[in-house]
Every structure is written in C-alpha cells, then in structure tokens.
C-alpha cells in the first residue's frame, strides 16, 4: 500500500513537466506568430516607401503621388506636386535622377502628420536617404517617411513641423 502512494505522487511530476512544456511551446508559437505578423507589416510598409522613391527616381511623379495617404493628397494637388517636384529636384538641383537607401522600419503608435491632423493609430517610420550628384557637387537629403494602412493599402506620409 505504501508503494502505491509513492507511485501516484511520483506520477504527478511528469504530468507537471508535460504541462509546463506544453505552455512553453504555446507561448513560443504565439510569440513567434506575433513577430512574424509585425515583420510582415514592416516589410509591406518598407515596400511602399521603396516603390514611391523608385517612381520618383524614374521621374514618374504622378504615379508616386498616387501612393500618398489621403492626408498628403489634401496637402498637395496632383498637378502642382508633379510640377513642383520636377522643377525643384530636376531643374534647381541640376540632376536627372538620384540614388536612395531605406533605413530600418520602426513602428510608431498614435502619430500625427501635423499638430492639427487626424491621429493615425499605427505607422512605420522609415528613414530615406537620397543621394544626388549635381552640378553643385554631391549631396544627400535625409527624410523620415511614414507608411500607414488606408483602405487596406499601405500609403506614404511625411511629417510637417509647425510652419
């Protein structure tokens, strides 16, 4: 009789170990799934920024404007954006194109394009470095860009300080 009690009490340890192992596996799967989802979003956000600057690099400012978030489209009318962008970069800087690099995406919560604009619950900030070789020498511009989901598509924004 004493042996049976020992066997029953010793059989609890393997069960507890199994339950602890099971919880560990569930936690690891859940944790990795969340990281996988967020890395997918970061990749998608980076892709729209890359697409935007690839279009700008090709001088297709009309198509790049289409990738703007509604808040940006309200700030820049399409025709004016196309004319100004081409005029400033291509004519004033004396360049035909540029190279660019994208930084690592960083998720930001409760972001605003301006102090007065509507708050966006989640955006990704991606720093873009533009490299120009112009008649005035080589130079680079560094600009933080933001990507947010709008109508199930990633759209691009810039931030504007008080003017």
C-alpha positions as a Markdown table, in Angstrom:
| # | Residue | x | y | z |
|---|---|---|---|---|
| 1 | Unk | 0.0 | 0.0 | 0.0 |
| 2 | Unk | 2.8 | 2.4 | 0.8 |
| 3 | Unk | 4.3 | 1.7 | -2.7 |
| 4 | Unk | 1.1 | 2.7 | -4.4 |
| 5 | Unk | 1.1 | 6.1 | -2.8 |
| 6 | Unk | 4.7 | 6.7 | -3.8 |
| 7 | Unk | 3.9 | 5.8 | -7.4 |
| 8 | Unk | 0.9 | 8.1 | -7.5 |
| 9 | Unk | 2.8 | 11.0 | -6.1 |
| 10 | Unk | 5.8 | 10.5 | -8.3 |
| 11 | Unk | 3.5 | 10.3 | -11.4 |
| 12 | Unk | 2.5 | 14.0 | -10.8 |
| 13 | Unk | 6.0 | 15.3 | -11.6 |
| 14 | Unk | 5.9 | 14.0 | -15.2 |
| 15 | Unk | 2.4 | 15.5 | -15.7 |
| 16 | Unk | 3.5 | 18.9 | -14.4 |
| 17 | Unk | 6.6 | 18.8 | -16.5 |
| 18 | Unk | 4.5 | 18.0 | -19.6 |
| 19 | Unk | 2.0 | 20.8 | -18.8 |
| 20 | Unk | 4.9 | 23.3 | -18.3 |
| 21 | Unk | 6.5 | 22.1 | -21.6 |
| 22 | Unk | 3.1 | 22.5 | -23.3 |
| 23 | Unk | 2.7 | 26.1 | -22.1 |
| 24 | Unk | 6.2 | 26.9 | -23.2 |
| 25 | Unk | 5.5 | 25.6 | -26.7 |
| 26 | Unk | 2.2 | 27.5 | -26.9 |
| 27 | Unk | 4.0 | 30.7 | -25.7 |
| 28 | Unk | 6.8 | 30.3 | -28.2 |
| 29 | Unk | 4.4 | 29.7 | -31.1 |
| 30 | Unk | 2.3 | 32.7 | -30.1 |
| 31 | Unk | 5.3 | 35.0 | -29.6 |
| 32 | Unk | 6.8 | 34.0 | -33.0 |
| 33 | Unk | 3.5 | 34.4 | -34.7 |
| 34 | Unk | 3.2 | 37.9 | -33.4 |
| 35 | Unk | 6.7 | 38.7 | -34.5 |
| 36 | Unk | 6.0 | 37.2 | -37.9 |
| 37 | Unk | 2.9 | 39.3 | -38.3 |
| 38 | Unk | 4.7 | 42.5 | -37.3 |
| 39 | Unk | 7.7 | 41.8 | -39.5 |
| 40 | Unk | 5.3 | 41.2 | -42.5 |
| 41 | Unk | 3.8 | 44.6 | -41.9 |
| 42 | Unk | 7.2 | 46.3 | -41.6 |
| 43 | Unk | 8.2 | 44.7 | -44.9 |
| 44 | Unk | 5.0 | 45.9 | -46.6 |
| 45 | Unk | 5.5 | 49.4 | -45.2 |
| 46 | Unk | 9.1 | 49.4 | -46.5 |
| 47 | Unk | 7.9 | 48.1 | -49.9 |
| 48 | Unk | 5.5 | 51.1 | -50.4 |
| 49 | Unk | 8.3 | 53.6 | -49.5 |
| 50 | Unk | 10.6 | 51.8 | -51.9 |
| 51 | Unk | 8.0 | 51.9 | -54.6 |
| 52 | Unk | 7.4 | 55.6 | -54.1 |
| 53 | Unk | 11.0 | 56.5 | -54.3 |
| 54 | Unk | 11.6 | 54.2 | -57.3 |
| 55 | Unk | 8.9 | 56.1 | -59.1 |
| 56 | Unk | 10.3 | 59.4 | -58.1 |
| 57 | Unk | 13.7 | 58.2 | -59.2 |
| 58 | Unk | 12.3 | 57.5 | -62.7 |
| 59 | Unk | 10.6 | 60.9 | -62.7 |
| 60 | Unk | 7.1 | 59.4 | -62.6 |
| 61 | Unk | 5.8 | 61.9 | -60.0 |
| 62 | Unk | 2.1 | 61.3 | -61.0 |
| 63 | Unk | 2.4 | 57.7 | -60.1 |
| 64 | Unk | 4.3 | 58.4 | -56.9 |
| 65 | Unk | 1.6 | 60.9 | -55.9 |
| 66 | Unk | -1.0 | 58.1 | -56.1 |
| 67 | Unk | 0.9 | 56.3 | -53.2 |
| 68 | Unk | 0.2 | 59.2 | -50.9 |
| 69 | Unk | -2.1 | 58.9 | -47.9 |
| 70 | Unk | -5.3 | 61.0 | -48.1 |
| 71 | Unk | -3.8 | 63.5 | -45.7 |
| 72 | Unk | -0.9 | 64.0 | -48.1 |
| 73 | Unk | -3.2 | 64.3 | -51.1 |
| 74 | Unk | -5.1 | 67.0 | -49.3 |
| 75 | Unk | -1.8 | 68.9 | -48.9 |
| 76 | Unk | -0.6 | 68.6 | -52.5 |
| 77 | Unk | -2.8 | 68.7 | -55.5 |
| 78 | Unk | -1.6 | 66.2 | -58.0 |
| 79 | Unk | -0.7 | 68.6 | -60.9 |
| 80 | Unk | 1.1 | 71.1 | -58.6 |
| 81 | Unk | 3.0 | 68.2 | -56.9 |
| 82 | Unk | 4.2 | 66.9 | -60.3 |
| 83 | Unk | 5.3 | 70.4 | -61.5 |
| 84 | Unk | 7.0 | 71.4 | -58.2 |
| 85 | Unk | 8.8 | 68.1 | -57.7 |
| 86 | Unk | 10.2 | 68.0 | -61.2 |
| 87 | Unk | 11.1 | 71.7 | -61.0 |
| 88 | Unk | 12.9 | 71.6 | -57.6 |
| 89 | Unk | 14.8 | 68.4 | -58.0 |
| 90 | Unk | 15.5 | 68.2 | -61.7 |
| 91 | Unk | 15.9 | 71.8 | -62.6 |
| 92 | Unk | 17.1 | 73.6 | -59.5 |
| 93 | Unk | 19.5 | 70.8 | -58.4 |
| 94 | Unk | 20.5 | 70.1 | -62.0 |
| 95 | Unk | 20.1 | 66.3 | -61.6 |
| 96 | Unk | 18.3 | 63.8 | -63.8 |
| 97 | Unk | 17.9 | 61.2 | -61.1 |
| 98 | Unk | 19.2 | 60.1 | -57.7 |
| 99 | Unk | 20.0 | 57.0 | -55.7 |
| 100 | Unk | 18.4 | 56.2 | -52.4 |
| 101 | Unk | 18.7 | 54.0 | -49.3 |
| 102 | Unk | 16.0 | 52.9 | -46.9 |
| 103 | Unk | 16.5 | 52.6 | -43.2 |
| 104 | Unk | 15.1 | 50.0 | -40.8 |
| 105 | Unk | 11.3 | 50.4 | -40.2 |
| 106 | Unk | 10.2 | 51.4 | -36.8 |
| 107 | Unk | 6.6 | 51.1 | -35.6 |
| 108 | Unk | 5.1 | 54.2 | -34.0 |
| 109 | Unk | 1.7 | 54.5 | -32.3 |
| 110 | Unk | -0.6 | 57.5 | -32.2 |
| 111 | Unk | 1.2 | 59.5 | -34.9 |
| 112 | Unk | 0.2 | 62.8 | -36.5 |
| 113 | Unk | 1.5 | 64.3 | -39.8 |
| 114 | Unk | 0.9 | 67.8 | -38.4 |
| 115 | Unk | -0.1 | 69.1 | -35.0 |
| 116 | Unk | -3.7 | 69.6 | -36.4 |
| 117 | Unk | -4.0 | 66.5 | -38.5 |
| 118 | Unk | -6.0 | 63.4 | -37.6 |
| 119 | Unk | -4.1 | 60.9 | -35.4 |
| 120 | Unk | -3.2 | 57.6 | -37.1 |
| 121 | Unk | -3.1 | 54.7 | -34.7 |
| 122 | Unk | -0.1 | 53.0 | -36.1 |
| 123 | Unk | 2.5 | 53.9 | -38.7 |
| 124 | Unk | 6.0 | 52.7 | -39.6 |
| 125 | Unk | 8.8 | 55.3 | -39.8 |
| 126 | Unk | 11.4 | 54.6 | -42.5 |
| 127 | Unk | 14.3 | 57.0 | -42.9 |
| 128 | Unk | 15.1 | 57.6 | -46.5 |
| 129 | Unk | 18.5 | 58.9 | -47.6 |
| 130 | Unk | 18.6 | 60.4 | -51.1 |
| 131 | Unk | 21.9 | 60.8 | -52.9 |
| 132 | Unk | 22.3 | 63.4 | -55.6 |
| 133 | Unk | 25.2 | 64.0 | -58.0 |
| 134 | Unk | 24.6 | 67.5 | -59.2 |
| 135 | Unk | 26.3 | 70.4 | -61.0 |
| 136 | Unk | 26.8 | 71.8 | -57.5 |
| 137 | Unk | 28.5 | 68.7 | -56.1 |
| 138 | Unk | 27.4 | 65.6 | -54.4 |
| 139 | Unk | 24.9 | 65.9 | -51.6 |
| 140 | Unk | 22.4 | 63.8 | -49.7 |
| 141 | Unk | 19.0 | 64.5 | -48.2 |
| 142 | Unk | 17.7 | 62.5 | -45.2 |
| 143 | Unk | 14.0 | 62.4 | -44.7 |
| 144 | Unk | 11.8 | 60.4 | -42.3 |
| 145 | Unk | 8.9 | 58.8 | -44.2 |
| 146 | Unk | 5.9 | 57.2 | -42.7 |
| 147 | Unk | 3.7 | 54.4 | -44.0 |
| 148 | Unk | 0.2 | 53.7 | -42.8 |
| 149 | Unk | -2.6 | 51.4 | -43.9 |
| 150 | Unk | -5.5 | 53.2 | -45.5 |
| 151 | Unk | -8.4 | 51.3 | -47.1 |
| 152 | Unk | -6.3 | 48.1 | -46.8 |
| 153 | Unk | -3.3 | 49.5 | -48.7 |
| 154 | Unk | -0.1 | 51.0 | -47.5 |
| 155 | Unk | 0.2 | 54.7 | -48.2 |
| 156 | Unk | 3.1 | 57.2 | -47.7 |
| 157 | Unk | 3.2 | 60.3 | -45.5 |
| 158 | Unk | 5.8 | 62.9 | -44.4 |
| 159 | Unk | 5.8 | 64.8 | -41.2 |
| 160 | Unk | 5.5 | 68.5 | -41.1 |
| 161 | Unk | 6.5 | 70.7 | -38.1 |
| 162 | Unk | 4.8 | 74.0 | -37.4 |
| 163 | Unk | 5.2 | 76.2 | -40.4 |
